[in-house]
Amino acid sequence: MTSPCFYEPDLNPTYQEMSKHYSTVVIPTRVRRPKDKAKVESGVQVVEYWVIAPLRNRQFFSLSEINQAVKVKLEELNARKMLHLGKSRNELFEELDKPALQPLPEKPFELAEWKRAKVGIDYHVVFNKHYYSVPYTLIQKNVDIRATDNITEVFYKSKRVSSHKRDDTPGRYSTHPEHMPESHRQYADRDPERFIRWAEKSGSETAQMVKSILSSRRHREQGYRASLGLMRLETRYGKERLEAACKRALV
């Protein structure tokens, strides 16, 4: 539970996925409100009375021995007729529950890790220190990242907008060209000379800034990320303002 509430509880995404996979419905109860699940609580009391209490004075020497004794008592409990219903729990299971059961899914449930993230100015999000691209139109938007052992997916407003093969190499990038603005696609191969040539067209201060960025980063990919950010700033504010900002930053 992410946020418990009697009327509109907030389930964590992984639990929701598991519920959907097994075609079940989760109806959580509030914290410290046993009356919300009275039948469950009464069932616990029944087991304590008919299974645990009769075994309380016995001495066991292994976990398997305990489990075997509990199994015997549990079978006796389920075979005992309930006075108010006139049937045993086993009979009610065969009559009501078993016909409604569905087969398990053909594929096992795949556990996924979820993370909330904000798209950077270079249209990438970070998961486990690796960068994954999303459509550039989502810059500065909040998205949800879903990662399994093999795939990393990004969702915006519950709609999948990006899918990548998972890569846990720190500081590296996984980028789909179609996620890039048209003006950035010519730099898709991440050649440092191309970034410098672009910067020289904007002005000497911008060129000096890009050279400084590319030479100062420990990993080349980090320099590309910052350079793409400068390109985005030029698109938004124009060459003159970018040139002035770079000049001030270099002082």
N, C-alpha and C positions, 0 to 999 in steps of 0.2 A: 504494500500500500504506500503510495506517495503521499496521499492526504486522506485520512479517514473521515467519512461523513455518512450519516444515515441515509440521506436523500441522493446525493451526487458524489459518491466516492471516486477518488482519482487513483486508478491502478497504474503501476509502473508498466512501461511498454513491453518489457520481456514477459511479464506475467500475462498481459493481454494477448500476446502472440501465442503463448502456450495454450491459453484457454480456447482461442480460435482454432488452433491446430487439432485439438482433441474434441472440438464441437461441444464444449461445455460453457456454462455461464457462471461467472463469479459474482456472488452477492455477499460482499464483505460486511462485517459488523463493526460497530464502534469499539474503541479501546475501553476496557473495563466496563462493558455493558453486557453481562452474561445473559440477561433476559432477551437480548437481540437474537440469541441462538439457543433458546431454552431447550429445544429437543436434543441438540448436541450435548449440552451440559448434562441433561438427564441420562443420556446414553453413556456418558463417562461414569456417572454414579452407578449405573447398572453393572458395568464392567468391574468397577472397584468392589462391588458387593459380591458378585458371583464368580469372579475370576481371581482378583488380587487377594481379597480377604481370606479365602480358603487356603491360599498358599503361603500366608504370612509367617507361619511357624515352621515351614519346611526349610531344610538346609540344602543348598545347591552348590555344586562344585565346578560348574561351567555354564557359559552362556547358552550353549545348545541344550543343556539339560533344563534350564529355565524356560526356553522357548518351547520345548516339547511339552512341558507341564502346562504352560499357558495355552498351547494348542488344544490339549485335551479338554481343559475347562471351557474354552471358547466354543468347541464343538458341542459340549453339553448345553451351554447357554443357548446357542442357536437352535438346538433341537427341542428345547423346552417350550411347551405351549404357553402362550400369554393369556391370562384369565380374561382380560377385557376384550380380546380379539378371537380367542378360541383357536388360534393357529400359532405355529412356531415361526421364528424369524426365517428359518430355511424355507418353509412353505410360502411365506409372503414374498421372499426373494424370487422363488421359481414362478410365482403367480403374477407378480407385478413388475419387478425390476428386470429380470432376465429377458423377457420379451422386448423390452424397450432399449436394451443395450445395442450399441453399434460396434462394428469391428474397428480395431485400431487402424490408424492411417497406415498406408503402405510404406511411407517414408518416416523415419524417426524425427522427432522434433529437433530442430537445429537451433541451439542456443545463440542468441545475438546480443551484442553489447550496444547500448544506445548512448549517445552523447549530444548535448545541445551545443551549437557553435554559431559563430557569426562569420559570414563570408568576408574575406579580406578584400582589399582594393585590387588585388591581382586575381580575383575570382577563384580563389582556392580556400579550402577549409583544412584544418589540421586535425588529424586523428593519430594518436600514438606517435607523434613527432614526424609524421609523413603528411605530405600535402596532396590533396585531391581536388581536381577542378570541378566547377559547377558552371552553368550558363552565366555569362558575365552580367546579364540583366538582374542577377540576384546579389550583386555587390552590396555589402552592408546589411543584408537581410539575415534574420535568424533562421537557421535550418536545423534539422535533426539528422544525425548520422547514425546509421545502423551497420554494424560490422559483424560478420561471421568469420569463421576460420578462412574462408576463401574469397568473400566478396565484401566490398565496402560500398554502401549505398547512401545517397543523400536525399532527404525528403523536405519539401517546402509546402506547408499547409496540407500535410498528409499525402501529397503527390510526389512520386519518385521523379527526381530531376537529374539524377546522375548515378552511374554505376561503374565501379572500377574493380579490377582484380586486386585483392588486398596485398599491400606491400608495406612491411614494417621497417624498411630501410630508413633510418633517421635522416632528416634534412633533404630527402629526395622528393621529386614531383611525379605525379601521375596526371597527365593532362590530355584531354580530348580536344583536338583542334576545333571542333564545332562549338566548343564552349567559349572560344576566344572572339573578341570583336574583330571585324574584318581588318582593321588597321594593325592588329597584333599578329595575325596569322603568318606574316612573312618572317616573324621572329620565332616561329614555333620550334625551330631546331636549336634555339638557345645558344647561338653563336655570339660571344662577347663583342666581336668586331661589329656585328650588326647593331647592337645596342649603342655602341659608340658612334657609329655613322648616323643613327637616328638622332642622337643627342647633339651632334655637331650641326644638324639642320636647325635645331632649336636655338642654339647659341653656344658661345664658348664656355660660359659658366655652367650650363647644363652638361656639356661634354665633360668638363672637369669633374663635375659631381658624379657622373656615371663612372668615370675612370677610377675615382676615389672609392666608390662603392664596390666596384668589381675587385679592386685590389685589397680592400680591407676585410672582406668577409672570409671566414675560415673555410666555408664551402661555397663553391661557385654558384650552386643553385640559390643560395641566400642572396647573392648579388643580383641574380636574374629577377628574383621576386621583388626586390627594392626597385630595380630598373623598370619593371613593368608597372610598378606603382607610380613612378615618375611619368611614364607615358600616359597613364590614366589621368594624372593631374593636369597634363598639358591639354588633354581633350576637354577637361572640365573648366580650366581657368585660362587657357591660352598660353602661347609661347612667352609673351612678355612677362607675365606674372610668374611663370615658372622660372624664367631666367633670373628675375629679381630675387626670387626665393632661394635659388641655388647660390647666387652671389652672397647673400646674407649668411647662408649656412656654411659657406666655405671660409668666412672671415675667422 
